[in-house]
Amino acid sequence: MDFRLRPIYQERASDSNTLCVIFVEKIDVVSPITDNFDSVLFIITKEGDVPVFTKHYMFDDEKKAAMHIITEKQLQKWIVAGYNKKIVEWLLNGKVLFDRNEYIETVKKSLQQNSFEWKETKLGVEYSKLLRKYQECKVCYRDRNYYDAYNHMVATLHYLARMIVIQDNRYPEVMVWNQLKYDTVIYELYKNFVTSNLAIEQRIKGLFNYVEQFIEMNQEQSAKHIVKIMEREDHWSIQQLHEDEDLKIYSVNLEFFIEFLVQKGYINIERVETKSNGVYHRYYSVK
C-alpha cells in the first residue's frame, strides 16, 4: 500500500465505530474488481449516517484510489442479495489492515465453511432471479428471438449454478463456474450449451426439460424464506410486502416470485371489497 494512503486508513481504524479495513490493489491493466482504480480501501462500520459512503483520491498525477465505507447491515444485504459481487472478492482476497475482534475473519468463515447462515434467504433470492430469466427465455424462444433467448438461458444457468453452490453450503463467488467444476453434470451441461455446433434454437430447446425439473424440485426449499416472513402477519398487501426490510432484497423480482408461489399453492389470495362494484383488493397470506 502506498504510504500516502496510510494516514487515511489509520484515521478510520482509530474510530471505535470501525469494524475492519481491507486493502485491494489493482493487479491487471484492466481491473473490474477495483473499478479500474489503483487502490481500494474497503471499510466496514457498525453504523453510519448513510449505508454507503465513497470518496475518491488521486496522487502521483495518474494514480487513483477509492475509499468505500459501508455499514455492517449493508454488507449483510449485499452478501445475501448478491447485487455487489465484487465485495465478495474484496472480503475473501483483500489484504486485511485492521480487524476489530476478528470481525472479518468470522464473516469470511461463514462464507467459506458450512456455517452459511444466509442459505435459506439466498436460495430464495437466486431462485426468484432464475424464474424471471427462464420465463424471459421462453417468451423470446416462442417469438423466435433466438439470440435473446440464448442470452436469457445463459443467465438462467448462471443462477441455477449459484443455487447448486449455495445448496452445497458454499458462497457463490464471481467465478461461479470455476467453483462448479466438481459438479460434472451441470458444468458439462453448460459447457456443451455454449460450445455446441447445433443451431441456437436446438440448444435452447434441449435445456427446457432440465431447467423445469430443477425449478420443480427446488420450489419448496426456495419458498421457505418468504413464507416464513409472511407467517408474521395474517395477511399482507403487496405494498406491505415491498416495504418489509427482509423482503427488499428480492427487489424487482418480488411480485414475480409472489405470483409464482400463488400458482404453486404456497401463498393464498384474500379478496376484500372496494368501493367499486365487482373490484376487490388483493391480499396475500400463507397457510
SEGUTOR-684167 format. One line per 2 residues: their letters; for each residue x, y, z of C-alpha. Coordinates in steps of 0.001 Angstrom, whole numbers, always signed. Each point is the difference from the previous one (the first is absolute). Layout:
BEGIN
a) X Y Z; ...
END
This chain:
BEGIN
md) +0 +0 +0; +1249 +3466 -899
fr) +1209 +1844 +3106; -2181 +3003 -888
lr) -3135 -2063 +601; +1159 -1163 +3422
pi) -1272 +3065 +1967; -3443 -424 -1574
yq) -408 -3597 +1108; +1609 +657 +3410
er) -2505 +2756 +683; -2875 -2385 -746
as) +1545 -2861 +1979; +245 +2215 +3101
ds) -3755 +626 -124; -1847 -2290 +2455
nt) -2821 -328 -2550; +2319 -1710 -2519
lc) -133 -3795 -147; +2615 -643 -2662
vi) +2107 +1529 -2771; +870 -1989 -3137
fv) +2457 +1037 -2701; -394 -1103 -3628
ek) +2616 +764 -2626; -371 +86 -3754
id) +2007 -2805 -1586; -947 +18 -3677
vv) -155 +2907 -2427; -3759 -526 -213
sp) -1442 -659 +3463; -3814 -178 +386
it) +505 -1196 +3587; +1457 +3409 +969
dn) -2077 +1976 -2539; +3362 +676 -1686
fd) +1276 +1927 +3042; +3558 -717 +1080
sv) -986 -523 +3636; -3185 -568 +1978
lf) -498 +464 +3734; -3072 -1985 +1045
ii) -1206 +947 +3487; -2855 -1598 +1959
tk) -1582 +1850 +2933; -2566 -897 +2640
eg) -2226 +2925 -965; +57 +2997 -2304
dv) -1918 +3095 -1024; -407 -1629 -3419
pv) +315 -3716 -834; +2639 +652 -2692
ft) +2504 +2861 -32; +2656 +377 -2718
kh) +2979 +2288 -532; +2492 +159 -2880
ym) +3638 +1071 +276; +2873 +580 -2426
fd) +3779 +204 +374; +3090 -101 -2224
de) -2101 +1717 -2675; -1291 -3296 -1413
kk) -571 -2231 +3032; -3549 -189 +1369
aa) -1537 -1584 +3081; -3524 -583 +1249
mh) -1256 -292 +3562; -3309 -1770 +602
ii) -1519 +110 +3491; -3040 -2219 +533
te) -2008 -990 +3054; -112 -3543 +1304
kq) -3702 -146 -880; +680 +1028 -3596
lq) +2729 -2627 -288; -2444 -2714 +1064
kw) -2547 +1187 -2566; +2560 -94 -2792
iv) +1232 -3444 +996; -3503 -1445 +36
ag) -1333 +1774 -3078; +3185 -358 -2037
yn) -463 +3421 -1614; +3596 +1102 +593
kk) +2052 -3055 -889; +3405 +1699 +101
iv) -193 +401 +3786; +190 -3784 +397
ew) +3302 +142 -1842; +1104 +2809 +2323
ll) -1047 -1926 +3098; +1639 -3274 -986
ng) +3155 +1219 -1717; +626 +3554 +1213
kv) +2779 +792 +2471; -1405 +545 +3496
lf) +1635 +3091 +1514; -2198 +204 +3094
dr) -2443 -2494 +1523; -1769 +819 +3251
ne) -637 -3105 +2092; +562 -2220 -3072
yi) -3199 +1305 -1556; +1023 -538 -3616
et) +1483 -3411 +720; -3398 -1084 +1313
vk) -1715 +1320 -3125; +2472 -1782 -2269
ks) -465 -3295 +1825; -3767 +271 -410
lq) +541 +388 -3752; +2562 -2780 -349
qn) -1188 -2656 +2446; -3194 -1947 +598
sf) -1374 +2692 +2307; -1617 +2002 -2766
ew) -2665 +1717 +2117; -1720 +1748 -2918
ke) -571 -3176 -2002; -3807 -39 +172
tk) -304 +3659 -945; +2562 -181 -2777
lg) -1649 -3034 -1551; -3277 +1923 -230
ve) +1667 +3041 -1566; +1936 -2007 -2605
ys) -3059 -2129 -768; -2099 +3109 -690
kl) +2661 +1237 -2431; +131 -3393 -1693
lr) -3785 -44 -440; -90 +3392 -1692
ky) +2900 -724 -2357; -1453 -3371 -979
qe) -3412 +1509 -770; +1674 +2728 -2055
ck) +1897 -2711 -1866; -3206 -1885 -806
vc) -1778 +3131 -1244; +2912 +886 -2295
yr) +177 -3588 -1241; -3739 -23 -741
dr) +385 +3238 -1975; +3009 -1463 -1835
ny) +2368 +2572 +1442; +2596 -2730 +437
yd) +3049 +2141 +774; -1838 +1753 +2827
ay) -1308 -3365 +1186; +3588 -1291 -7
nh) +1167 +2869 +2239; -2870 -614 +2421
mv) +800 -3721 +119; +3654 +744 +833
at) -1220 +2211 +2883; -2448 -2720 +1078
lh) +2789 -2571 +196; +2136 +2497 +1905
yl) -2651 +412 +2732; -578 -3747 +3
ar) +3723 -535 +540; +45 +2494 +2856
mi) -2836 -1902 +1676; +1929 -3266 -258
vi) +3000 +1638 +1685; -2226 +1383 +2785
qd) -1617 -3411 +538; +3497 -1337 +504
nr) +374 +2503 +2874; +2448 +2201 -1909
yp) -284 +3608 -1062; -245 +534 -3777
ev) +2982 +2083 -1030; +439 +2154 -3094
mv) +1616 -2916 -1873; -2878 -2346 +756
wn) +725 -2433 -2852; +3509 -490 +1318
ql) -1609 -989 +3302; -2210 -2517 -1766
ky) +2636 -2036 -1793; -517 -2729 +2602
dt) -3686 -313 -1026; +558 -1674 -3341
vi) -3696 -137 -949; -818 +3727 +75
ye) +3523 +1030 -1030; -37 -2218 -3089
ly) -3583 +1043 -749; +1031 +3644 -73
kn) +3212 -713 -1913; -1871 -1944 -2680
fv) -2651 +2702 -250; +2457 +2802 -745
ts) +2397 -2021 -2206; -2409 -2220 -1957
nl) -179 +193 -3786; -3753 -528 +46
ai) -2294 +2831 -1037; -728 +2423 +2842
eq) -3705 -865 +94; +809 -3709 +359
ri) +2432 +658 +2843; -2551 +2091 +1872
kg) -2851 -2457 -498; +2232 -2833 +1226
lf) +287 +1643 +3425; -3669 +763 +658
ny) -762 -3321 +1714; +3099 +153 +2192
ve) -713 +3548 +1207; -3684 -698 +607
qf) +834 -3090 +2041; +2481 +2024 +2055
ie) -2629 +2694 +623; -2536 -2619 +1061
mn) +2383 -1850 +2308; +1247 +3161 +1733
qe) -3180 +2034 +407; -834 -1146 +3549
qs) +3468 +677 +1371; +214 +3331 -1831
ak) -3391 +1162 +1309; +933 -534 +3667
hi) +1422 +3457 +619; -2878 +2032 -1403
vk) -2611 -2294 +1579; +1697 +292 +3385
im) -90 +3815 -247; -3668 +10 -1009
er) -937 -2186 +2976; +549 +3059 +2208
ed) -3296 +1549 -1133; -3457 -1337 -813
hw) -13 +1703 -3377; +2078 +2424 -2053
si) -586 +2582 -2681; +2586 +58 -2778
qq) +1193 +3388 +1285; +608 -1463 +3470
lh) +2033 -2784 -1573; +2093 +2514 -1934
ed) +640 +2038 +3154; +1044 -2929 +2194
ed) +3732 +278 +697; +583 -3739 -374
lk) -1686 -135 -3407; +1603 +3060 -1594
iy) +2876 -2185 -1189; -2341 -1579 -2567
sv) -253 +3447 -1600; -1654 -25 -3446
nl) -560 -3770 +176; -2250 +84 +3071
ef) -3371 +253 -1766; +1051 -2525 -2642
fi) +1001 -2450 +2759; -3213 +648 +1945
ef) -2115 -845 -3061; +1972 -3187 -563
lv) -546 -1087 +3615; -3713 +800 -314
qk) -219 -2299 -3026; +1861 -2740 +1868
gy) -2259 +231 +3063; +2519 +1365 +2521
in) -1766 +3361 +259; -3760 +575 +232
ie) -2058 +2845 -1427; -2500 +1933 +2135
rv) -2522 +2271 -1684; -1226 +3122 +1817
et) -2744 +2164 -1491; +762 +3491 -1259
ks) -2389 +2878 -629; -247 -1070 -3626
ng) -2528 -2726 -686; +1679 -3252 -1019
vy) +3528 +1261 +724; +1929 -1442 +2938
hr) +3203 +731 +1862; +2408 -2900 -306
yy) +1682 -1117 +3239; +2455 -2833 +554
sv) +356 -2557 +2785; +1646 -3350 +627
k) -1559 -3158 +1362
END
